[in-house]
Amino acid sequence: MNDFLLTPIEFLKGVGAQRAELLRQEIGVFTFNDLLHYFPFRYIDRSHYHKIADLPYLDSHAQLRGTIIQVAEATVGRQKRLTAKFQDASGIIDLVWFQGIHWIKPLLKMGAEYQIFGKAKVYGNVWNMPHPELTEWKDVAQKTGLQPVYSTTEKLTAKNLHSKGIEKLTANLVLHLAGKIPETLPAPILQEYRFIPREKALYLVHLPKSEQDYIQARTRLKFEELFFLQMELLLRKQITLSKSKGFLFPEVGDLFNSFYSDHLPFTLTGAQKRVLKEIRKDFLTGHHMNRLLQGDVGSGKTLVALLTMLIGIGNNYQAALMAPTEILAKQHYVTLKELVAELPVQVELLTGSVKKKDRIGIHEGLENGTIHILVGTHALLEDVVQFSNLGIVVIDEQHRFGVAQRARMWKKNSIPPHILIMTATPIPRTLAMTFYGDLDVSVIDELPPGRKEISTVHRYESHRLRVFGFLKEEIAKGRQIYIVYPLIHESESLDFNNLMSGYEAISRSFPLPEFKVSIVHGQMKPADKEFEMQRFVKGETQIMVATTVIEVGVNVPNASVMVIESSERFGLSQLHQLRGRVGRGSEQSFCILMTGDKLSKETLKRIETMVSSNDGFEIAEVDLQLRGPGDLMGTQQSGLLNLKIADLAKDQQLVIIARDEARKILEEDPRLERPANLRLREILVHILKSRPDWGKIA
């Protein structure tokens, strides 16, 4: 980066030491380059003038041209107020100021013509515009362009660094860019996609004259951001692969063959077989496996994980399965114990609630190699947990673990064990490319044979009696019911059914002794929660009233109905996860989405998507468009994604193009040694040095 771009921001005209400190603290702007990359989040068309008569039909800022016909100053209570009547050929609007009156009043000239700009509102059936921008017509530079709008903060605004103030600074800076902005993208990419030069893009993104200007500028800058992100991910993956020695698992082993031949609970789907081949191939390379296994609810990921672990055990290594919650860890433990009951495989469970005397036995079994599979929570990460020869680690719902936490599993052997990450949240292709671009990705996109599709319906509060009638019919058939609530206690600010009042209502509508109800929520003691869950698992209760604590880890094949109360409160991903708690047996299952009568367009879209589709990948795509990637993926833990202009939800096509171009370059020139790629190499060395190398951590 050249000296001009690295110039500290205080040296820009209009900044100075005090404002520079605020820009650093509030929005992370330290240098000229930082300000250049502090992009507008929208633009206002300043080339068009509206009529006052148009205001009732506008839902945005308006620019007017007219005359001041009256000025008045008044005091209402303790507050002074300045008003001016502004007129054009179509009508009159009141201009209002509550602050800065002493310097605004002298600017208002009766009969003079002005340009005003602001957001019009109705107050007491009268249209008014609070604190408009005001320019006497004779001083108006005939604007034909778009005005950028920048995010700001209260502290910045107090120093006149509101959007308009930041616009002034950026406009001053971009006027001095000529010849100072080096190109970053290779010429063939610029030519193929007709991207404008970087210097022009940075100019036009801040000072566009037309819609085409900012579209061209933003497209080029978005692609650049995504391209270097994908280059970084692929390079990290390439570096990791070249450096990381992994355990060789040359044999499939007798345990795998015996289980596959005699103990499979159902025939593997084509997708499961494909994924196992991909994993098997990794085990034969001598490199460390770092693979993400995606699969919808009920697609059979756990079975694939077990078969993978059996390969490791068959090669004289141990395996570990780490889950984010005790409930899910116990569920995995029970499932694995049942599956390998006929095999000489020792499975143990280690969680925070395991007693000290039992822990001692587990630690001994791990160190002498008699324990083959250890299932657990964060407890597996403790230094005291030492394995004899750990070769494979399976991590379930990995986004719930911190990167540094997961890295600790690497230290459980002299050579880091192979890593298989599982997620039951299907990830859209563009997110997988970006959040997990340095991993190999496998997808199970088939459900096991015989699984019946869950029937999902939407019911309003007014349908509650019909819904209760249906639930009683299902219970009469011997089925069990989940009823899930978003809140535990009543909230004054939210008009939603909550768990406690719901439990009382259910108890009244489904009286003892005919109907028995369990209640489970996150604030219960672990022992009480387990007791209530076990009552439901054993069929001693017909209804489980719960919060989303049952989103993962509860497997009751006899449960055929999931009722989600106030489902407008849940995101699509969570609704899909909750629905996956049913449909695990041979009977037809149902998911009932209960909502209030008034729904927003976005909420209705979520509900309609759930009703029309059981495909987790399709649902994830809609969720990405509605909510963006942050909500889907949880907290960004690696610091890798801090996109300034690109949007993974809106720019999916650009993500795919960027990935393809990055891959093409690295396939042809893996070390970026060709003259045409030296600039890329220089930029990427800087990027790789500036971020922690989490790339080799699952």
Order of alpha helices (4+ residues) and beta strands (2+ residues): alpha-alpha-beta-beta-beta-beta-alpha-beta-beta-beta-beta-beta-alpha-alpha-alpha-alpha-alpha-alpha-alpha-beta-alpha-beta-alpha-beta-alpha-beta-beta-alpha-beta-alpha-beta-beta-alpha-beta-alpha-beta-alpha-beta-beta-alpha-beta-alpha-alpha-alpha-alpha-alpha
